[in-house]
Amino acid sequence: MFWLEMILPTAHRPLPVMAVKVLLARSRSRAFFAKSFSQAMSIRATGRHPLICWNVCRIVVLPMPPKQPAPKVSVIIPNCNHARFLRQRMRSVLDQTYQDFEVAYLDDASTDDSNQIIGEFLGDPRIRALYNTSNSGTPFAQWNKGVALARGEYVWIAESDDSADPRFLEKLVPVLDQCEAVGLVHCQFWMIDEKGEKKSDSDMWWRELDASRWTHDFVSPGHEELKYLGCWNVISNASGVLFRKNVYVKVGGADEGMRLAGDWLLWMKMLLVSDVAFVAMPLNYWRWHPTTVRARSLHSRMEQEEIARVLRFYAKQTGISPRAVQSTYHVRKGGHALAAGLPAVAIEHACASVRLRPIELSAWGVMIRALLVWGRRVCHPRRLLTSIRSQLAHWPV
């Protein structure tokens, strides 16, 4: 293939400005201006590509520069006002032991110092930065935008407030390389606080569902993992997931109508058409802090509606009654809250379960145990009854 690099209508009349702009826009590499044919050839010999030769009255056709191979992995870093965590996130990506990747930084109209901080890293040719002038309103719009830009076969959505072990890609990329049926692989994680101090490992997230399943590496059929996703989002942190771009695209990407549970719904859709793998090493650091969208929306009406929507989708795929699926979810979450010493949250979930299925005895059991714990704390029967009444009308059916 050849590339038309230099053209002038006369020896002493340069191309019009608009023509120069058109040529620049169509150029696949940086343009360098030369004043003579010999100078153009000198520039060409250095590996650069002269676009216009001012005093040459002829067309020069040169070989097209070789196309840069696409990286194996595209790292998408969506950010909105996480300047205080951004340096750590960027370093944890750039310091990976596996280096065949590109980075797309997507800023969703941050008002803090995020753009100044990301500027410190833009000297790295692997990094592209794109800035929204107005907030998209949902993180999943940024996910879809990033995946559309990705040139890599695999995609890692590295949330800007999380961090990673340097071996994250080194351990997860080979799993996708070796197992073509696997659409996504995720790993164990540490939960960290705002200061980066470890709060707990991921065992607490899974042990109630299966005490041994997530203690070792595995590859599993997608439909088998789906039954665990019907309990709650066991693929809980997107920063700990590496997935195939083509599978993401095949299922239509993330739902931009959601703000919180879009990842949960996405994993379900991907596992309907592919398998899942798990790496039992804690290679991801999931940060919990008060300014996350999830923390601000915890127990809100929006969260409740999105959870109900995901569970209805699961029920449709499995043929189980939607009310039964939602009721079982709330019983499990209520028991989890009770074990964590959160009786008020346990009552909330138990009431949601009873509203869906009044005959759900396990929900009544959770409620009674939670009431006994909470009652000892507040010692006010009227307050207990008021709380129960409000919770019974709270969750959507």
MOURFEN-V946524 format. One record per backbone hydrogen bond with DSSP energy under -1.0 kcal/mol. CO is the residue of the C=O (numbers start at 0). NH is the residue of the N-H. E is the energy in kcal/mol with one decimal. If there is no record, write none. Layout:
BEGIN
co: {CO,CO}
nh: {NH,NH}
e: {E,E}
END
This chain:
BEGIN
co: {0,2,5,15,16,17,18,19,20,21,22,31,33,35,36,37,38,39,40,42,42,43,51,52,55,59,59,61,71,72,73,74,75,76,77,78,81,81,84,85,86,87,88,89,90,92,98,99,101,102,103,104,105,106,112,113,114,116,117,120,123,125,127,129,137,138,139,140,141,142,143,144,145,152,153,154,155,155,156,158,162,164,165,166,167,168,171,172,173,174,178,180,182,183,184,185,187,188,189,190,190,191,192,196,199,201,202,202,205,205,211,217,219,220,221,224,225,227,227,231,233,236,237,239,241,242,243,244,245,246,247,248,254,260,261,262,263,264,265,266,269,274,274,275,276,277,278,280,282,283,284,285,288,291,292,296,299,300,301,302,303,304,305,306,307,308,309,310,311,312,313,314,320,321,322,323,324,325,326,327,328,329,330,331,332,333,334,335,336,337,341,342,343,344,345,346,347,348,349,350,351,352,356,358,359,360,361,362,363,364,365,366,367,368,369,370,371,373,374,379,380,381,382,383,384,385,386,387,390}
nh: {63,61,59,19,20,21,22,23,24,25,26,50,53,39,40,41,42,43,44,45,47,46,33,55,57,4,5,2,153,101,155,103,157,105,159,107,84,85,88,89,90,91,92,93,94,95,100,72,74,127,76,129,78,131,116,117,118,119,120,123,126,102,104,106,140,142,143,144,145,146,147,148,149,244,73,242,75,157,158,161,284,167,96,170,171,172,175,176,177,178,181,274,243,276,241,278,282,201,285,198,199,287,195,192,190,204,205,206,208,209,214,277,275,224,225,228,229,230,231,233,235,239,240,186,184,154,247,248,249,250,252,251,257,264,265,266,267,268,269,270,272,182,183,219,185,217,187,282,164,189,162,191,291,295,296,299,303,304,305,306,307,308,309,310,311,312,313,314,315,316,317,318,324,325,326,327,328,329,330,331,332,333,334,335,336,337,338,339,341,340,345,346,347,348,349,350,351,352,353,354,355,356,359,360,363,364,365,366,367,368,369,370,371,372,373,374,375,377,378,383,384,385,386,387,388,389,390,391,393}
e: {-1.6,-1.8,-1.7,-2.0,-2.2,-2.2,-2.4,-2.6,-2.4,-1.8,-1.1,-1.5,-2.4,-2.2,-2.4,-2.1,-2.5,-2.6,-2.0,-1.0,-1.2,-1.5,-2.2,-1.1,-1.1,-1.3,-1.1,-2.9,-2.4,-1.9,-2.5,-3.0,-2.1,-2.2,-1.4,-3.0,-1.7,-1.1,-2.1,-2.8,-2.6,-2.1,-1.3,-2.9,-2.1,-1.5,-2.0,-1.6,-2.9,-2.6,-2.9,-2.9,-2.6,-2.9,-2.1,-2.7,-1.2,-1.4,-1.8,-1.8,-2.0,-2.7,-3.4,-2.8,-1.0,-1.6,-2.0,-2.0,-2.7,-2.6,-2.1,-1.4,-1.1,-2.4,-2.8,-2.3,-2.7,-1.1,-1.1,-1.6,-2.7,-2.0,-2.6,-2.1,-1.9,-2.5,-1.3,-2.2,-2.4,-1.5,-1.3,-2.8,-2.5,-1.8,-2.7,-2.3,-1.5,-1.2,-2.9,-3.9,-1.1,-2.9,-1.8,-2.1,-3.4,-1.5,-1.0,-2.7,-1.6,-2.1,-1.8,-2.8,-2.6,-1.5,-1.7,-1.9,-1.4,-1.6,-1.5,-1.5,-1.0,-2.1,-1.9,-1.2,-2.6,-2.9,-1.8,-2.5,-2.0,-1.7,-2.3,-1.5,-1.4,-2.1,-2.1,-2.8,-1.8,-2.1,-2.5,-2.3,-1.0,-2.5,-1.1,-3.2,-2.0,-1.7,-1.7,-1.3,-2.6,-2.7,-1.9,-2.7,-1.6,-2.3,-1.4,-2.4,-2.1,-2.5,-2.3,-2.4,-2.3,-1.9,-2.3,-2.5,-2.0,-1.9,-2.3,-2.4,-2.1,-1.9,-1.9,-1.9,-2.3,-2.4,-2.6,-2.4,-2.1,-2.1,-2.0,-2.3,-2.6,-2.5,-2.3,-2.4,-2.4,-2.2,-2.2,-1.4,-2.9,-1.5,-2.1,-2.5,-1.8,-2.2,-2.6,-2.7,-1.8,-2.3,-2.4,-2.3,-1.5,-2.9,-2.3,-1.3,-1.5,-2.3,-2.1,-2.5,-2.6,-2.2,-2.6,-2.7,-2.1,-1.8,-3.2,-3.1,-1.2,-2.6,-2.3,-1.7,-2.4,-2.4,-2.1,-2.3,-2.4,-2.1,-2.3,-2.2,-1.3}
END
